[in-house]
Amino acid sequence: MIIKSIRKTFKLNKRRGLRPRKRFFATSTGDFSQSTLGSGVKVVTWQSEAPLSTISLYVHAGSRFENYLTKGSTHFLKHLAFKANKHKYSLNLIRDVEEVGGHYYTTISRDVVGYHTHGRNDPATIKALAGTITSVISPQLYEWEFEEVKGIIEREHDKLRTDAETNSFEQLHRLAFRESGLGNNLFINEYDLKRLHPQHVQKHISDYYFPGNRMVVFGVGVPHDQLVAELQGLVDLKNESGSFELKAFDPLPPTPPTPQEGKYYGGEALIEGGKNTYVALGFPGVGLNSHDLFSFAVLKEVLGSFGISKLGEAPIGRISRTFSKTPQFIQASSFNISYVDNGLFGIFAEAKGGHAKELISALLNEIKNLNSITPEELSRAKAIAKGKLLRERECRINYGTSVANRLFGGTNALPLTNELQNIDQVSIEKVKGIIQKLTSTTPSLVTVGDIRGATKL
């Protein structure tokens, strides 16, 4: 999940005297309030009874939009968060948040860069958090700060080299979407780390940090009118690519934009090195605005998980019942990753070294045997899916990312009651139709670690 933004030519002109309600257009979306600033920035608020305010700025400028010159910019932007910008030095920016007891961090994905602030639910804190959010998209890109971030990422690489799960999913995306931006790495590689220069990051910012369908502000526990009034710094942004003031770097050669169709291909890859065997088996999923989104969510819970759970949940679903009978298998979990326009569905699993063949065979059988789903399994999976949806609402950042991506895809966020109803409407016929599509598609298969016995599909 990232941060930093561009040197926006927003003139803090003296429009603060204008009444905020004349600067946006409001609509009603159930349990949300939604507005559009004059610049095109969308503002969404969701009310919560908790005494905590969260304000996030999402920019539709994740790693999928990088080209061969700007590769790695998204990862850099994450760590350049809250560094010096056009209006304040880093120390002043951080102090303003900490003085009101606030907290800040960034997230990155292939779709978005997210800038997040948390603090008490009072007017002074909300003002400070909103002011911080509006300033982070005008960075100075000082050379010394850029070099500092390089050092941070180099230390991250030491951990990433042994992170089999992250490496598996990076390779899985390269196989599945190798001809489009979704196949780009989320984390910068060592070659691009040495090559990347502030002007490359600035180019990425200039190309993609602009309003319209590129920026969404999501607030939780924040009065909607107050948040809009505090976002005046975003009102005067020009709604076009390349509209920001740039530093005087040498011009870069023209580069074509990265294709964004998100076409799925599939394939196989082996990455040797490690004691245990890790396998990621993926199939084409769906985007956040697909009619089949909730059917995939239910199908994921039919598969379930086995072994270690990051959330401390008990193993559930078909995977648990099958894998618990094989002592060589350590853990497995289904995944359903949805982007704005596409997704990946499948299973990630770990086994003891030397058991790659058995593990791959077991995963393929799990997908193949989904056709035998029963009404009881479907009912149980729906209940689990609804429970996880409710918990997602408690994780403001994950939920905000989902809302922003829906808006980037051209649809509004759904009220909770609508989402729960969509889960209830998932039928065995819908699920079996999806299973038939999955089993007729070329999988993406990545084996990492001890690859002895790994078989071809």
C-alpha positions as CSV (number, residue, x, y, z in Angstrom):
1,M,0.0,0.0,0.0
2,I,2.3,4.9,-0.6
3,I,2.6,8.5,-0.7
4,K,3.8,11.7,-2.1
5,S,2.4,13.8,-4.7
6,I,3.2,16.4,-7.0
7,R,4.0,20.0,-7.1
8,K,0.6,21.2,-7.7
9,T,0.1,24.6,-9.1
10,F,-2.6,25.2,-6.7
11,K,-2.6,28.9,-5.9
12,L,-3.7,29.5,-2.4
13,N,-5.5,32.4,-3.9
14,K,-7.9,34.2,-1.7
15,R,-11.0,32.2,-2.5
16,R,-11.4,31.1,1.0
17,G,-14.1,33.7,1.3
18,L,-16.3,31.8,-1.1
19,R,-18.9,29.6,0.6
20,P,-17.8,26.0,0.3
21,R,-21.2,24.7,-0.7
22,K,-20.8,26.7,-4.0
23,R,-17.7,24.8,-4.8
24,F,-19.0,21.3,-5.0
25,F,-21.9,19.2,-6.2
26,A,-23.5,16.8,-3.6
27,T,-25.3,13.6,-4.2
28,S,-26.9,11.0,-1.8
29,T,-25.5,7.5,-1.7
30,G,-27.2,5.9,1.2
31,D,-24.8,5.8,4.2
32,F,-22.3,8.0,2.3
33,S,-22.2,11.7,1.5
34,Q,-20.4,12.4,-1.8
35,S,-19.4,15.6,-3.5
36,T,-17.3,16.8,-6.4
37,L,-15.0,19.8,-6.0
38,G,-14.8,22.3,-8.8
39,S,-11.5,20.8,-9.9
40,G,-13.0,17.3,-10.3
41,V,-11.7,15.8,-7.0
42,K,-14.3,13.5,-5.5
43,V,-15.0,13.8,-1.8
44,V,-16.7,10.9,0.0
45,T,-17.5,10.7,3.7
46,W,-18.8,7.9,5.8
47,Q,-20.0,8.6,9.4
48,S,-18.8,6.6,12.3
49,E,-19.6,6.8,16.0
50,A,-16.0,6.2,17.0
51,P,-14.2,9.3,18.3
52,L,-11.6,9.1,15.5
53,S,-11.3,10.9,12.3
54,T,-9.6,9.4,9.2
55,I,-8.9,11.4,6.0
56,S,-7.3,9.7,3.1
57,L,-6.4,10.9,-0.4
58,Y,-6.3,8.3,-3.1
59,V,-4.6,9.0,-6.4
60,H,-5.2,6.6,-9.4
61,A,-1.5,6.4,-10.1
62,G,-0.3,3.0,-8.9
63,S,2.5,0.9,-10.4
64,R,0.3,-0.3,-13.3
65,F,0.7,3.2,-14.8
66,E,4.5,3.2,-14.8
67,N,6.4,2.8,-18.1
68,Y,10.0,1.6,-18.7
69,L,11.4,5.0,-17.7
70,T,9.3,5.6,-14.6
71,K,9.3,1.9,-13.2
72,G,9.6,2.0,-9.4
73,S,8.1,5.5,-8.9
74,T,5.2,4.2,-6.9
75,H,7.5,2.4,-4.4
76,F,9.5,5.6,-4.1
77,L,6.4,7.7,-3.6
78,K,5.4,5.6,-0.6
79,H,8.6,6.5,1.2
80,L,8.7,10.1,0.0
81,A,5.5,10.6,1.9
82,F,5.5,13.6,4.2
83,K,8.8,14.8,3.0
84,A,9.4,18.5,2.0
85,N,6.8,19.9,-0.3
86,K,6.1,23.3,-1.9
87,H,4.7,24.8,1.3
88,K,6.5,23.1,4.2
89,Y,9.6,21.2,5.2
90,S,9.2,17.6,6.4
91,L,9.7,18.6,10.0
92,N,7.0,21.2,9.9
93,L,4.6,18.8,8.1
94,I,5.1,16.1,10.7
95,R,4.9,18.5,13.6
96,D,1.5,19.8,12.4
97,V,0.1,16.3,12.6
98,E,1.7,15.3,15.8
99,E,0.7,18.5,17.6
100,V,-3.0,17.4,17.3
101,G,-2.2,13.8,18.3
102,G,-2.5,12.6,14.7
103,H,-0.9,9.8,12.9
104,Y,0.0,9.3,9.2
105,Y,1.2,6.7,6.7
106,T,0.9,5.6,3.1
107,T,-0.2,2.6,1.1
108,I,0.5,1.6,-2.5
109,S,-1.1,-0.9,-4.8
110,R,-1.1,-1.5,-8.6
111,D,-4.2,0.8,-8.8
112,V,-3.6,3.6,-6.3
113,V,-1.3,5.6,-4.1
114,G,-3.0,6.3,-0.7
115,Y,-2.1,9.0,1.7
116,H,-3.7,8.5,5.2
117,T,-4.1,10.6,8.4
118,H,-5.8,9.7,11.6
119,G,-6.7,11.9,14.6
120,R,-9.3,12.9,17.1
121,N,-12.8,13.8,15.9
122,D,-12.7,17.6,16.6
123,P,-12.6,20.6,14.3
124,A,-8.9,21.6,15.0
125,T,-7.7,18.1,14.3
126,I,-9.7,17.7,11.2
127,K,-8.4,21.0,9.9
128,A,-4.8,19.9,10.5
129,L,-5.3,16.5,8.9
130,A,-7.0,18.0,5.8
131,G,-4.3,20.6,5.4
132,T,-1.7,17.9,5.5
133,I,-3.5,15.8,2.9
134,T,-3.8,18.7,0.5
135,S,-0.1,19.5,0.8
136,V,1.4,16.1,0.2
137,I,0.8,16.2,-3.5
138,S,3.3,19.0,-4.1
139,P,6.7,17.5,-3.2
140,Q,10.0,19.1,-3.7
141,L,11.9,15.9,-4.6
142,Y,15.1,17.1,-2.9
143,E,18.1,15.0,-3.9
144,W,19.1,14.2,-0.4
145,E,15.6,13.0,0.5
146,F,15.6,10.9,-2.6
147,E,18.9,9.3,-1.6
148,E,17.6,8.7,1.9
149,V,14.6,6.8,0.4
150,K,17.0,4.7,-1.7
151,G,18.7,3.5,1.5
152,I,15.3,2.6,3.0
153,I,14.4,0.5,0.0
154,E,17.8,-1.2,-0.1
155,R,17.1,-2.4,3.5
156,E,13.7,-3.5,2.4
157,H,15.3,-5.6,-0.4
158,D,17.2,-7.6,2.2
159,K,13.8,-8.8,3.6
160,L,12.1,-9.1,0.2
161,R,14.7,-11.6,-1.0
162,T,13.5,-14.1,1.5
163,D,9.8,-13.2,1.4
164,A,8.4,-16.1,-0.7
165,E,4.8,-14.9,-0.6
166,T,5.6,-11.5,-1.9
167,N,7.9,-12.9,-4.6
168,S,5.2,-15.4,-5.6
169,F,2.6,-12.7,-6.1
170,E,4.9,-10.4,-7.9
171,Q,5.7,-13.2,-10.4
172,L,2.1,-14.3,-10.6
173,H,1.1,-10.8,-11.8
174,R,3.9,-10.8,-14.4
175,L,2.7,-14.1,-15.8
176,A,-1.0,-13.3,-15.7
177,F,-0.9,-9.7,-17.1
178,R,2.5,-9.6,-18.8
179,E,1.3,-7.4,-21.7
180,S,-0.3,-4.7,-19.5
181,G,0.4,-2.4,-16.5
182,L,-1.1,-4.9,-14.0
183,G,2.0,-7.0,-14.8
184,N,4.3,-4.3,-13.5
185,N,6.2,-4.9,-10.2
186,L,4.7,-3.3,-7.2
187,F,8.1,-3.1,-5.5
188,I,11.1,-1.7,-7.4
189,N,13.8,-4.1,-8.4
190,E,17.5,-3.6,-7.7
191,Y,18.4,-2.5,-11.2
192,D,15.7,0.2,-11.4
193,L,16.6,1.3,-7.8
194,K,20.1,2.3,-9.1
195,R,18.7,3.8,-12.2
196,L,15.7,5.9,-11.0
197,H,16.2,9.6,-10.7
198,P,13.9,12.3,-9.2
199,Q,13.0,13.4,-12.7
200,H,11.5,10.0,-13.4
201,V,9.3,10.2,-10.3
202,Q,8.4,13.7,-11.3
203,K,7.4,12.5,-14.7
204,H,5.1,9.9,-13.2
205,I,3.6,12.6,-10.9
206,S,3.1,15.0,-13.8
207,D,1.4,12.4,-15.9
208,Y,-1.1,11.0,-13.4
209,Y,-1.5,13.3,-10.4
210,F,-4.4,15.4,-11.5
211,P,-8.1,15.6,-10.5
212,G,-11.1,14.3,-12.5
213,N,-11.1,10.6,-12.3
214,R,-7.6,10.5,-10.6
215,M,-8.2,11.8,-7.1
216,V,-10.6,10.8,-4.3
217,V,-10.7,12.0,-0.7
218,F,-12.3,9.6,1.7
219,G,-13.2,10.7,5.2
220,V,-14.6,8.7,8.1
221,G,-16.0,10.3,11.2
222,V,-15.7,13.7,9.5
223,P,-18.5,16.2,8.9
224,H,-18.9,16.3,5.2
225,D,-19.3,20.1,4.9
226,Q,-16.3,20.8,7.1
227,L,-14.1,18.4,5.1
228,V,-15.1,20.1,1.8
229,A,-14.4,23.5,3.3
230,E,-10.9,22.4,4.5
231,L,-10.0,21.0,1.0
232,Q,-9.7,24.4,-0.7
233,G,-6.1,23.6,-1.7
234,L,-7.5,20.9,-4.0
235,V,-10.2,23.1,-5.6
236,D,-7.9,25.0,-7.9
237,L,-6.0,22.0,-9.4
238,K,-6.1,22.0,-13.1
239,N,-7.9,18.9,-14.4
240,E,-5.4,17.8,-17.0
241,S,-2.2,15.7,-17.2
242,G,1.1,17.6,-17.1
243,S,-0.4,20.7,-15.5
244,F,1.9,20.8,-12.5
245,E,4.9,23.0,-12.0
246,L,8.1,20.9,-12.7
247,K,11.7,21.2,-11.5
248,A,14.3,22.1,-14.1
249,F,15.5,18.6,-15.1
250,D,16.8,17.7,-18.5
251,P,13.9,16.5,-20.7
252,L,13.2,12.8,-20.8
253,P,12.7,11.0,-24.1
254,P,9.1,10.6,-25.1
255,T,7.7,7.3,-23.9
256,P,4.4,5.6,-24.8
257,P,1.9,5.0,-22.0
258,T,1.8,1.5,-20.6
259,P,-1.2,-0.5,-22.0
260,Q,-4.0,-0.8,-19.4
261,E,-6.3,-3.4,-20.9
262,G,-5.5,-5.9,-18.2
263,K,-5.8,-8.9,-20.5
264,Y,-5.1,-12.2,-18.8
265,Y,-2.5,-14.6,-20.2
266,G,-1.3,-17.2,-17.7
267,G,1.8,-19.2,-17.7
268,E,4.4,-20.9,-15.4
269,A,7.5,-19.9,-13.5
270,L,10.0,-21.6,-11.2
271,I,12.1,-19.5,-8.7
272,E,14.7,-21.7,-6.9
273,G,16.0,-21.0,-3.4
274,G,14.7,-21.8,0.0
275,K,14.0,-24.7,2.4
276,N,10.2,-25.1,1.8
277,T,8.1,-25.1,-1.3
278,Y,5.7,-22.2,-2.0
279,V,3.1,-22.4,-4.8
280,A,0.8,-19.7,-6.1
281,L,-2.0,-20.9,-8.5
282,G,-3.9,-18.1,-10.1
283,F,-6.9,-17.7,-12.5
284,P,-8.5,-14.6,-14.0
285,G,-10.7,-12.8,-11.5
286,V,-12.9,-9.8,-11.9
287,G,-12.7,-6.0,-11.3
288,L,-14.5,-4.2,-8.5
289,N,-17.3,-3.1,-10.7
290,S,-18.1,-6.5,-12.1
291,H,-21.5,-8.2,-11.6
292,D,-19.6,-11.3,-10.5
293,L,-17.6,-9.6,-7.8
294,F,-19.7,-11.0,-4.9
295,S,-19.9,-14.5,-6.5
296,F,-16.1,-14.6,-6.5
297,A,-16.1,-13.4,-2.8
298,V,-18.3,-16.3,-1.9
299,L,-16.4,-18.8,-3.9
300,K,-13.2,-17.7,-2.1
301,E,-14.9,-18.6,1.3
302,V,-15.9,-22.0,-0.1
303,L,-12.2,-22.8,-0.5
304,G,-11.2,-21.2,2.8
305,S,-7.8,-21.6,4.3
306,F,-5.6,-24.1,6.3
307,G,-2.8,-23.7,8.8
308,I,-1.4,-20.3,9.9
309,S,-3.8,-17.4,9.7
310,K,-2.6,-13.8,9.9
311,L,-5.9,-12.8,11.3
312,G,-5.9,-15.5,13.9
313,E,-9.0,-17.2,12.3
314,A,-9.7,-20.8,12.6
315,P,-9.0,-22.9,9.4
316,I,-12.2,-23.2,7.4
317,G,-13.5,-24.4,4.1
318,R,-12.6,-27.1,1.6
319,I,-8.8,-26.4,1.8
320,S,-8.8,-27.1,5.5
321,R,-10.6,-30.4,5.2
322,T,-8.3,-31.6,2.4
323,F,-4.9,-30.3,3.5
324,S,-5.3,-31.3,7.2
325,K,-4.9,-35.0,6.0
326,T,-1.4,-34.4,4.6
327,P,1.3,-33.7,7.1
328,Q,3.7,-32.4,4.4
329,F,1.4,-29.4,3.8
330,I,2.0,-26.4,6.1
331,Q,-0.5,-23.7,5.1
332,A,-2.8,-22.6,2.3
333,S,-5.2,-19.8,1.7
334,S,-7.5,-18.8,-1.1
335,F,-7.2,-15.3,-2.5
336,N,-9.4,-13.0,-4.5
337,I,-7.6,-9.8,-5.6
338,S,-9.8,-7.2,-7.4
339,Y,-8.5,-4.2,-9.2
340,V,-10.5,-1.5,-11.0
341,D,-10.9,-3.6,-14.2
342,N,-9.6,-7.1,-13.5
343,G,-8.4,-9.4,-10.9
344,L,-6.8,-12.7,-9.8
345,F,-8.4,-15.6,-8.0
346,G,-6.6,-18.7,-6.7
347,I,-4.7,-20.4,-3.9
348,F,-1.3,-19.7,-2.2
349,A,0.2,-22.6,-0.3
350,E,3.3,-23.8,1.5
351,A,4.7,-27.4,1.9
352,K,7.8,-29.0,3.2
353,G,10.7,-29.2,0.8
354,G,10.6,-31.9,-1.9
355,H,6.8,-32.0,-2.1
356,A,6.2,-29.6,-4.9
357,K,4.5,-32.2,-7.1
358,E,2.0,-33.2,-4.5
359,L,1.2,-29.6,-3.5
360,I,0.6,-28.5,-7.1
361,S,-1.6,-31.5,-7.8
362,A,-3.6,-30.8,-4.6
363,L,-4.2,-27.2,-5.5
364,L,-5.4,-28.1,-9.1
365,N,-7.7,-30.7,-7.6
366,E,-9.2,-28.2,-5.2
367,I,-10.2,-25.9,-8.1
368,K,-11.4,-28.8,-10.3
369,N,-13.6,-30.2,-7.5
370,L,-15.4,-27.0,-6.8
371,N,-18.1,-28.1,-9.2
372,S,-19.4,-30.4,-6.5
373,I,-20.4,-27.4,-4.2
374,T,-23.4,-28.1,-2.1
375,P,-26.2,-25.7,-0.9
376,E,-24.9,-26.1,2.6
377,E,-21.4,-25.1,1.6
378,L,-22.7,-22.1,-0.3
379,S,-24.8,-20.9,2.6
380,R,-21.9,-21.2,5.0
381,A,-19.6,-19.4,2.6
382,K,-22.2,-16.5,2.2
383,A,-22.3,-16.1,6.0
384,I,-18.5,-15.9,6.2
385,A,-18.3,-13.5,3.3
386,K,-20.9,-11.2,5.0
387,G,-18.9,-11.3,8.2
388,K,-15.7,-10.3,6.5
389,L,-17.5,-7.5,4.7
390,L,-18.6,-6.1,8.0
391,R,-15.1,-6.4,9.4
392,E,-13.7,-4.6,6.3
393,R,-15.8,-1.6,7.2
394,E,-13.9,-1.5,10.5
395,C,-10.6,-1.3,8.6
396,R,-11.0,2.2,7.3
397,I,-8.0,2.1,4.9
398,N,-9.0,-1.1,3.1
399,Y,-12.5,0.1,2.9
400,G,-11.5,3.5,1.6
401,T,-9.3,1.9,-1.0
402,S,-12.3,-0.2,-2.2
403,V,-14.5,2.9,-2.4
404,A,-11.9,4.9,-4.3
405,N,-11.3,2.2,-6.8
406,R,-15.1,1.9,-7.4
407,L,-15.2,5.6,-8.2
408,F,-12.1,5.3,-10.4
409,G,-14.0,2.5,-12.3
410,G,-17.0,4.8,-12.9
411,T,-19.5,3.6,-10.2
412,N,-20.4,4.9,-6.8
413,A,-19.7,3.1,-3.5
414,L,-22.5,0.8,-2.5
415,P,-24.3,1.2,0.8
416,L,-23.7,-1.7,3.2
417,T,-27.2,-3.1,2.9
418,N,-26.8,-3.4,-0.9
419,E,-23.6,-5.2,-0.6
420,L,-25.1,-7.7,1.9
421,Q,-28.0,-8.2,-0.5
422,N,-25.7,-8.9,-3.4
423,I,-24.0,-11.7,-1.3
424,D,-27.4,-13.2,-0.5
425,Q,-28.3,-13.3,-4.2
426,V,-25.3,-15.4,-5.2
427,S,-26.6,-18.8,-6.4
428,I,-25.1,-22.2,-7.0
429,E,-25.8,-21.6,-10.7
430,K,-23.7,-18.4,-10.7
431,V,-20.9,-20.0,-8.8
432,K,-20.8,-23.1,-11.1
433,G,-20.7,-20.8,-14.1
434,I,-17.6,-19.1,-12.7
435,I,-16.0,-22.4,-11.9
436,Q,-16.5,-23.6,-15.5
437,K,-14.8,-20.5,-16.7
438,L,-11.9,-21.0,-14.3
439,T,-11.3,-24.6,-15.2
440,S,-11.3,-23.8,-19.0
441,T,-8.6,-21.1,-18.6
442,T,-4.9,-21.4,-18.6
443,P,-3.7,-21.0,-15.0
444,S,-0.8,-18.9,-13.8
445,L,1.5,-21.1,-11.7
446,V,4.5,-19.9,-9.7
447,T,6.7,-22.3,-7.6
448,V,9.2,-20.7,-5.3
449,G,11.8,-22.2,-2.9
450,D,12.5,-26.0,-3.1
451,I,11.2,-26.7,-6.6
452,R,12.2,-30.4,-6.7
453,G,9.4,-32.3,-8.4
454,A,7.5,-29.3,-9.7
455,T,5.5,-30.4,-12.6
456,K,4.3,-28.6,-15.7
457,L,0.6,-27.9,-16.1
